[in-house]
Amino acid sequence: MQKLYPDAAAALAGVLKDGMLIAAGGFGLCGVPERLLEAIQASGVKNLTFASNNAGIDNEGIGKLLRTRQVKKMIASYVGENKEFERQFLSGELEVEFCPQGTLAERMRAGGAGIPGFYTRTGVGTAVAEGKEVKSFGGDDYILELGIFADLSIVKAWKADETGNCVFRKTARNFNLPAATCGRVCVVEVEEVVPAGSLDPDCIHLPGIYVQRMIVGAPYDKKIEFMTTRERESA
């Protein structure tokens, strides 16, 4: 099965549709599937729901799709670095489902494992628990969280072989692994594709069985959310 496509638009052809749920890897601007997000923006699909740790920053990452009003709902943990996100949320233009980071990662992992739901103590007694089933185990209350079953997963890896086995580099592992497993179709953008059999099996983070399509997205620019420099001391 040929998994490598010439570009992001080709890899997403026939997959995108209005109103779909997309699980996206990345944390801040680290490990974000930039090329795939740009292709989604260019496609013009709308009313999207994204499950992602955060929504990037203004005009970067998912933030680009917020600017073009293509996102209807965000299922996210941390959104404090995106002013347009804040504006749309406070004005009622964007629906937001806040989810603790560990719970969000587990919801994605559960979806990838075919688990429809699980109980957790995280969020008990807070706004996170509103409207959710509560059950007691051993005298403690737990809330029911549902697994995420996405229509599409988009993630970014460091290396992949021709069969789709992927390696994530350092912090870029973040949400990429659980996001990759919970989609009906998983599209991965990588910095480098190497021959099948050249990766150490013990170093593979995402088995190729989860990956349907790939692109090479390199070269990338190193984007920084905030740059703070120290004022030079006078001589």
DOKOLLUM-297559 format. One record per residue (C-alpha): z negated, y negated, x negated; residue in one letter. Coordinates in steps of 0.1 Angstrom, whole numbers, plus 5000, padded with zeros to 4 digits. Each point is the difference from the previous one (the first is absolute). Layout:
% residues N
ZYXA ...
//
This chain:
% residues 235
500050005000M 501149674985Q 497149765004K 501149714977L 501849715018Y 501849714984P 497849735015D 497349925025A 502449925028A 501750344996A 496750184998A 498849855033L 503350045019A 499650185032G 496249994997V 499149655012L 499549905036K 498249735020D 496450075008G 499350274974M 496850074981L 500349974962I 497450114975A 500349804968A 498450064967G 498649734977G 496849804995F 500549624997G 503249984980L 499350324980C 502250305008G 501849825028V 503450155010P 501849664996E 503650115002R 499450205032L 498249715016L 502849774991E 502550245016A 497950035031I 500049625003Q 503749984995A 500750265026S 498649785028G 497850275017V 497149855019K 496850075019N 498850214971L 496550144995T 498950034964F 497150214988A 499249864966S 496949904981N 501149645001N 503049785009A 500849884966G 499949624995I 502149735014D 503650104996N 499350304978E 499650365011G 499650045038I 499549625000G 503849974999K 500350185033L 497249795015L 502049694991R 503050135019T 497950115030R 501050364997Q 496450135001V 498350055034K 496850174988K 498150064968M 497650294994I 498249884969A 496849964980S 500349674980Y 502249715010V 498349704984G 502749894977E 502749935026N 500049675017K 502950085023E 498250325011F 496949795008E 502149755019R 501750275021Q 496850195007F 498049695011L 502949885022S 500350345017G 503550074986E 498950304980L 498050305012E 497550124974V 498050324998E 497549964972F 499050334983C 497650064971P 501950094969Q 498550354996G 500650075037T 503649874998L 500750224970A 498550305017E 501949935033R 503350024979M 498950314982R 499050165033A 503449925015G 501750164970G 497850315004A 500750035037G 496549915009I 499949795033P 496649854995G 496750014981F 496549865004Y 498449754976T 496949794998R 501949704985T 500149735026G 497350135023V 498349725018G 502649744991T 503249865015A 501950294984V 498450245024A 500949815032E 501950225024G 499750324978K 498450325009E 496550044985V 498550344993K 496650104984S 499850254972F 496650084985G 498449705018G 502549754986D 502849835019D 503650044989Y 503249835014I 503350185006L 502949864979E 503550125006L 502450124974G 503149794993I 503350165007F 502749764989A 503749995007D 500749904965L 498149994967S 501149764972I 498350034966V 500549914964K 499650244970A 500349974963W 502150314993K 501650275021A 502250304992D 503250085018E 498250215026T 497649725009G 496850104982N 498349674993C 497649854975V 498149685008F 498849784972R 496349904998K 498949775028T 503450035017A 498850335013R 497849815026N 501350065035F 503450144989N 499050365001L 498450015035P 502749775014A 502750234986A 498850315018T 499549875035C 503549905009G 502750205017R 502449874973V 498849894965C 502149774979V 498849934965V 501249744975E 499350084964V 500449834966E 501650314984E 501550335011V 499850284975V 501650355000P 498450275021A 497550204980G 499249724975S 496849895016L 496750184992D 499150185032P 496349914995D 500949635000C 502049995033I 498149805026H 502550035029L 501950335004P 503749975008G 499650195033I 498749675015Y 502949794988V 503349995018Q 501749704983R 499749814968M 501449694983I 499649854965V 498749655005G 499549884965A 500049754984P 496949845015Y 498349674994D 496350004995K 498649805029K 496549864999I 498149905031E 498049734984F 500249874964M 496949834986T 500049854965T 497349854980R 500349634992E 500649944963R 497049864983E 500649674982S 500350034962A 
//
